[in-house]
Amino acid sequence: MRNLNPEDVDHLVALRGMVIRCSTIIPELHLGCFRCFMCGFEVLVENDRGRIEEPVRCEHCQAKEAMELLTNRCAYTNKQIIRMQETPDEIPEGETPNSLTLFAFDELTDAVRPGDRVEVTGILRAAPRRVHPRLTTLRSVYKTHVEALHFSHVDKDMKVEAGPGEGTGRSGLAGGDGEGVGVGTTGCDTTRMRGLHLPASRVAEIKALSQDPWIYEKLSRAVAPSIWGMEDVKKGVLCLLFGGTDKKAGARKERRGWERRAGRREREGGRAGGRAGGRAGLAPEGTGPGMNGDRREGEEEEEEEAEDPGAVSCRGDINILLCGDPGTSKSQILLYVHNLAPRGIYTSGKGSSAVGLTASVIRDVETKELVLESGALVLSDQGVCCIDEFDKMSETTRAILHEAMEQQTVSIAKAGIICTLNARTSILASANPVDSRYNPRLSVVENIQLPPTLLSRFDLIYLVLDSPDEDKDRRLARHLISLYYEEPAVEAPDVDHALLKDYIAYARAHVFPVLSEEAGEQLIQGYLGLRGSGGEGKTITATPRQLESLIRLSEALAKIRLASVVERSDVVEAMRLMAEATLKAATDPETGKLDLGNIDGTSRDREARQLLTAAVKEFLEPRKGLRMSVSEIRQGVQAQSTVEVKQGLLVDVLRKELEPEGVVKYLPATHTVLIQ
């Protein structure tokens, strides 16, 4: 994109980049119809490089300037304005990314979406600009754009993922559903989830690899092979890359549509063969009078439209939080996942804003209208969003993640634009403790100080701790030193990077496992075991969110084997992963018992509040009618009882617990209390 020169104007060019914005489809005048209002003679004028010249003289009556444009008799074509930007790996050091405007017409409209990495082939055009819209004087600097002729999707290594000649169209041609062949030079090579194009030899290699009994271990070792150890973290990240089965009604409807179109193509092929056989005196098999095939298609469409609006909607994407000491390779894992995932954005918590994650409202340069520009979560739709330094985010930025992590949508109401954008993305985040080192005597909430409602939306919370161990430290040091040799002595994984990426893409596109009865019973038993593992008391050992997380992890483990049914062994491994991650983070540092209140921030805070309320009531009972300061009450309660009294919690108890009951009257101006 940076190599474009004036010599390239009106020449065929091929550019690569990432789509950041797509406009709505707008009509453009393709064939203008002019009529003489003197004699009624009509003439058609074609669009020539964006301009339609009005006839100066009527060809019939020779009247000058007597032609008027008939808008209802003109021919229009679909047009879409696309904004493409340089990918982050192509930006030179210390510079900002360049961007370019693309014009897509007819079947190329809606062929790409924001977040896609594409290679566009088209003609570079230069259009003059006026000094003022009402003046005919032109500027000396022209504005350039590319008229797109072909789109090809590329992966993050900038390799074209689709074969040449394959394309999509919107005009009823073959490939109109994303899996066919385009016509001429116009088309779009697509590798979206159902439009994945892999050679037959690659698919056979993937299926043969899935039959390996050690496939789970081999794939986990292939994740970030340069990082030593952290086996359970890599297995959890592997489950995140595969993901669970999306149980949203729209996703089921979309999958049925793909299957129906595939069946329709097969029937059309059989029908064409039947017609050929009919000409030879043979009757087409499976068809008869009345076009039964078309009737079946209509019945299928009516059945699809009768979708139950009250169906259960559960996300299938997995969210993981890596929390622990500095220097434990958390950011390296995020970078590896960002390079491995087919779609996704890598961002930092400190450098992200709320509109940068969701969508911003800007004024379009071409149309002068307010438009939405997608943020990181929307660009990562059906991919992975990696957020580093998650604990450094501001409160307003974190607030928008609640909807995106559970409902997987982003609601926008700005500048008269009210819409809901899809954010069906998995979130992989890393966070550091408050005091730079993780304190095992404190809970996760107290260590990283994140909102409990946000923490509970993570399926797995890994504690990555840097604990001294002579044997482990020696092996880690040898591994790190070996990376700096002239020939790094790193053991190559059984599955290379390219095969792992194709394996994940194939599994996400074609495998949608369902729970078996044995797996369902194991999930129920495991959930009941978690609920009862806290012993007596008010501890929260498991919530329905943990059960849904177990289901998603089990489905991801089945996807790793390319299995269509979740087995009991998948549930057992999912429970082991959760025990190694989230349940370890939920263990109470004081009692050693399992208490998910340490993650959602309810149990210990509620108990401390109740104890402090009772102690303050006992202290104030013999002092009715007196006026005391908050500090005096705090000193008196500490001297009278063993309850730990914090200034902020004491004021909260006085204002929200005791004042509504009529026990005290709090005076905020003087920080004193009138005991009633």
Stockholm file with secondary structure:
# STOCKHOLM 1.0

chainA/1-676         MRNLNPEDVDHLVALRGMVIRCSTIIPELHLGCFRCFMCGFEVLVENDRGRIEEPVRCEHCQAKEAMELLTNRCAYTNKQIIRMQETPDEIPEGETPNSLTLFAFDELTDAVRPGDRVEVTGILRAAPRRVHPRLTTLRSVYKTHVEALHFSHVDKDMKVEAGPGEGTGRSGLAGGDGEGVGVGTTGCDTTRMRGLHLPASRVAEIKALSQDPWIYEKLSRAVAPSIWGMEDVKKGVLCLLFGGTDKKAGARKERRGWERRAGRREREGGRAGGRAGGRAGLAPEGTGPGMNGDRREGEEEEEEEAEDPGAVSCRGDINILLCGDPGTSKSQILLYVHNLAPRGIYTSGKGSSAVGLTASVIRDVETKELVLESGALVLSDQGVCCIDEFDKMSETTRAILHEAMEQQTVSIAKAGIICTLNARTSILASANPVDSRYNPRLSVVENIQLPPTLLSRFDLIYLVLDSPDEDKDRRLARHLISLYYEEPAVEAPDVDHALLKDYIAYARAHVFPVLSEEAGEQLIQGYLGLRGSGGEGKTITATPRQLESLIRLSEALAKIRLASVVERSDVVEAMRLMAEATLKAATDPETGKLDLGNIDGTSRDREARQLLTAAVKEFLEPRKGLRMSVSEIRQGVQAQSTVEVKQGLLVDVLRKELEPEGVVKYLPATHTVLIQ
#=GR chainA/1-676 SS CTTCCGGGTTSEEEEEEEEEEECCCEEEEEEEEEEETTTCCEEEEECBTTBCCCCSBCTTTCCBTCEEECGGGSEEEEEEEEEEECCGGGSCTTCCCCEEEEEEEGGGTTSCCTTCEEEEEEEEEEECCBSSTTCCCBCSSCEEEEEEEEEEEBCTTCCBCSCTTBCCCSSSSTTTTSSSBCBTTBEEECCSSSSCCCCHHHHHHHHHHHTCTTHHHHHHHHSSTTSCSCHHHHHHHHHHHHCCCCCCHHHHHHHHHHHHHHHHHHHHHHHHHHHHHHHTTCCCTTCCTTCHHHHHHHHHHHHHHTCCTTCCCCCCCCCEEEEECTTSSHHHHHHHHHHHSSSEEEEESTTCCHHHHSEEEEECTTTCCEEEEECHHHHTTTSEEEEESGGGSCHHHHHTHHHHHHTCEEEEEETTEEEEEECCCEEEEEECCTTSSCCTTSCHHHHHCCCHHHHTTCSEEEEECCCCCHHHHHHHHHHHHHTTSSSCCCCCCSSCHHHHHHHHHHHHHHCCCEECHHHHHHHHHHHHHHHTTTCSSSCCCCCHHHHHHHHHHHHHHHHHTTCSEECHHHHHHHHHHHHHTHHHHTBCTTTCCBCTHHHHTCHHHHHHHHHHHHHHHHHHGGGTTCEEEHHHHHHHHHHHSSCCCCHHHHHHHIIIIITTTTSEEEETTTTEEEEC
#=GC SS_cons         CTTCCGGGTTSEEEEEEEEEEECCCEEEEEEEEEEETTTCCEEEEECBTTBCCCCSBCTTTCCBTCEEECGGGSEEEEEEEEEEECCGGGSCTTCCCCEEEEEEEGGGTTSCCTTCEEEEEEEEEEECCBSSTTCCCBCSSCEEEEEEEEEEEBCTTCCBCSCTTBCCCSSSSTTTTSSSBCBTTBEEECCSSSSCCCCHHHHHHHHHHHTCTTHHHHHHHHSSTTSCSCHHHHHHHHHHHHCCCCCCHHHHHHHHHHHHHHHHHHHHHHHHHHHHHHHTTCCCTTCCTTCHHHHHHHHHHHHHHTCCTTCCCCCCCCCEEEEECTTSSHHHHHHHHHHHSSSEEEEESTTCCHHHHSEEEEECTTTCCEEEEECHHHHTTTSEEEEESGGGSCHHHHHTHHHHHHTCEEEEEETTEEEEEECCCEEEEEECCTTSSCCTTSCHHHHHCCCHHHHTTCSEEEEECCCCCHHHHHHHHHHHHHTTSSSCCCCCCSSCHHHHHHHHHHHHHHCCCEECHHHHHHHHHHHHHHHTTTCSSSCCCCCHHHHHHHHHHHHHHHHHTTCSEECHHHHHHHHHHHHHTHHHHTBCTTTCCBCTHHHHTCHHHHHHHHHHHHHHHHHHGGGTTCEEEHHHHHHHHHHHSSCCCCHHHHHHHIIIIITTTTSEEEETTTTEEEEC
//
